Amino acid sequence: MKTTQSFIGHNLTVESSSNETLVGRTGIIRDETKQTFTVETNQDTITILKKPCVFTINNIRINGNTITKAPHKRLQS
């Protein structure tokens, strides 16, 4: 998976975060902005800041700091 493609619809797991309550949360990415993911979990829908987190998205480890561009601008890269 390249960081220049859309993440919407992909599986996400929070591997690390400055917000410890997010670590281990998993779900499907339903929306994305420059700074956040909206993730549908089994329990609810949550919004997660990208910057302080490391994610696994479809088995690829991604540092949130590297994907903080507006999705449409990142896709043009």
Backbone as a ProteinNet text record, in pm:
[ID]
protein_1_A
[PRIMARY]
MKTTQSFIGHNLTVESSSNETLVGRTGIIRDETKQTFTVETNQDTITILKKPCVFTINNIRINGNTITKAPHKRLQS
[TERTIARY]
84.3	0	88.3	62.1	135.6	61.2	136.2	71.4	10.2	18.5	-43.7	-179.3	-229.5	-361.6	-461.2	-587.9	-693.7	-695.6	-718.5	-727.3	-871.7	-967.2	-1107.9	-1146	-1211.9	-1254	-1153.9	-1034.1	-930.4	-938.5	-887	-880.1	-766.5	-791.6	-692.8	-684.7	-561.8	-536.6	-440.9	-470.4	-381.7	-275.4	-150.1	-38.8	19.3	30.3	77.8	14.9	0.4	-61.2	-27	-24.4	-7.5	-133.3	-245.2	-369.5	-377	-337	-326.6	-458.3	-571.6	-701.4	-728.1	-651.6	-670.4	-588.8	-482.3	-393.9	-473.2	-462.1	-534	-670.2	-720.2	-850.8	-837.7	-940.4	-938.1	-1073.2	-1071.6	-1195.6	-1169.7	-1274.3	-1266.8	-1268.6	-1175.9	-1169.5	-1288.6	-1370.6	-1489.8	-1471.7	-1379.1	-1353.6	-1212.9	-1158.4	-1024.3	-1015.6	-951	-917.7	-765.7	-717.1	-573	-516.2	-588.7	-537.5	-599.8	-710	-783.2	-829.8	-858.7	-933.7	-1063.7	-1171.5	-1294.7	-1304.8	-1311.8	-1303.6	-1428.3	-1489	-1604.4	-1553.1	-1575	-1533.2	-1656.3	-1637.1	-1751.5	-1845.9	-1792.5	-1872.6	-1928.9	-1851.1	-1890.6	-1808.5	-1827.1	-1746.2	-1661.2	-1530	-1438	-1356	-1310.7	-1220.9	-1084.4	-982.1	-846.6	-753.8	-677.9	-575	-464	-415.9	-308.4	-173.7	-143.8	-7.7	50.5	-18.4	52	45.6	4.2	-21.6	65.3	79.9	132.8	21.4	-7.2	-117.7	-67.4	-146.4	-133.2	-258.5	-236.3	-346.9	-324.5	-415.1	-401.4	-262	-219.3	-93.7	32.6	19.4	134.6	142.4	258.6	278.3	305.2	225.4	235.2	239.7	338.8	348.3	254.5	163.9	66	127.5	247.4	315.8	343.4	355.7	392.4	272.5	151.7	32.7	-59.4	-2.2	-84	-92.7	-142.4	-178.3	-325.9	-389.1	-527.7	-528.8	-624.7	-624.8	-614.5	-687.2	-683.3	-545.9	-472.3	-336.8	-238	-255.9	-167.7	-185.3	-307.4	-335.6	-274	-248.9	-188.6	-39.3	21.5	168	214.1
-118.1	0	123.6	213.3	338.8	445.6	540.7	649.5	751.3	728.5	817.3	765.3	662.2	611.9	641.6	626.4	651.6	541.7	581.6	485.4	449.3	521	497.4	355.2	284.6	147	43	86.4	-6.3	-30	-143.4	-176.7	-100.5	-50.3	26.9	-26	-33.3	-62.1	44.4	99.5	196.7	119.6	131.9	60.9	139.8	271.6	356.1	494	560.5	692.4	761.1	894.6	967.9	953.7	917.6	887.4	735.8	687.3	543.1	468.4	537.2	470	428.1	481.8	445.7	324.1	293.1	182.5	52	-16.3	-142.7	-127.8	-3.9	15.3	-21.6	-81.6	-129	-105.2	-87.6	-66.5	-34.9	12.1	44.6	195.8	248	391.9	432.6	522.6	569	707.5	786.7	919.9	960.9	1057.3	1104.4	1253	1327.6	1466.6	1480	1601.8	1625.5	1574.4	1594.1	1563.7	1441.2	1386.4	1281.6	1166.6	1055.3	944.1	931.4	902.4	861.8	711	639.2	492.8	432.7	340.2	266.3	139.6	130.7	13	-73.1	-183.5	-267.6	-196.9	-103.8	-38.2	96.3	173.1	309.7	362.8	489.9	558.1	660.2	657.7	747.1	828.4	944.5	1027.2	1023.5	994.2	977	1075.6	1150.9	1237.6	1152.1	1189.7	1113.4	1135.7	1262.5	1299.8	1223.9	1205.7	1138.4	985.7	930.4	786.2	714.4	584.9	492.1	391.1	365.9	278.8	157.5	52.1	-54.6	-45.2	-25.1	-17.7	-128.2	-224.4	-343.8	-405.5	-426.9	-494	-415.3	-286.5	-199.3	-98.2	-86.5	7.6	146.8	246.1	382	481.1	569.3	675.8	787.9	826.3	929.8	1061.7	1091.5	1215.8	1223.2	1109.3	1106.8	1120.6	1120.3	1125.3	1241.5	1349	1463.6	1567.1	1523.1	1609.6	1587.8	1686.3	1664.5	1546.5	1454.4	1333.3	1362.8	1463.1	1490	1540.1	1609.1	1653.2	1537.6	1447.8	1332	1239.3	1227.4	1138.4	1190.3	1321.3	1379.6	1355	1318.5	1300	1185
0	0	0	-90.1	-97.3	-18.9	35.4	108.7	14.7	-115.5	-213.3	-258.7	-195.5	-232.3	-121.8	-153.1	-56.2	49.8	173.7	283.3	316.7	261.5	293.4	253.4	347	324.6	371.5	411.4	456.2	607.3	650.3	792	858.4	978.3	1053.6	1195.5	1246.9	1388.2	1439.7	1556.8	1618.7	1696	1652.6	1715.4	1832.4	1816.5	1925.6	1910.6	2025.3	2026.8	2157.2	2154.6	2279.9	2365.9	2304.5	2375.7	2393.3	2509.2	2532.3	2517.9	2530	2516.7	2371.5	2276.9	2135.7	2093.5	2168	2130	2127.3	2014	1996.3	1932.5	1922.4	1857.9	1710.8	1658.2	1520.4	1455.2	1325.5	1253.4	1107.6	1040.6	898.8	883.4	803.5	779.3	693.7	745.3	674.9	614.4	669.7	615.7	656.3	583	611.3	579.8	668.8	643.5	651.7	641.1	650.1	781.8	891.3	1024.4	1090.5	1036.1	1108.1	1018.5	1085.2	1027.9	1106.1	1039.2	1104.1	1085.1	1196.4	1193	1255.7	1183.8	1235.4	1302.4	1435	1510.9	1537.4	1606.4	1643.2	1739.2	1821.1	1923.1	1878.4	1800.5	1768.8	1652.5	1622.8	1523.3	1596.2	1571.1	1642	1541.5	1586	1506.8	1573.4	1495.1	1547.1	1477.2	1557.4	1500.7	1441.4	1324.3	1260.6	1328.9	1359.6	1400.2	1518.5	1627.5	1737.8	1730.1	1616.6	1610.6	1508.6	1532.3	1432.9	1409	1281.4	1243.9	1167.2	1170	1072.9	987.1	858.3	763.5	661.6	661.4	576	586.9	710.4	743.9	708.1	679.7	653.5	766.6	829	940.5	883.6	926.9	874.5	990	988.9	1088	1045.2	1133.5	1102.7	1061	1109.6	1071.1	921.2	856.6	714.2	620.9	675.6	589.6	625.6	679.3	719.2	607.7	495	383.7	358.8	299.5	258.3	161.3	175.6	92.5	-56.5	-106.1	-249.1	-293	-205.5	-239.3	-231.9	-135	-123	-242.9	-292.9	-404.7	-534.5	-542.2	-662.1	-669	-556.9	-550.2	-635.5
[MASK]
+++++++++++++++++++++++++++++++++++++++++++++++++++++++++++++++++++++++++++++

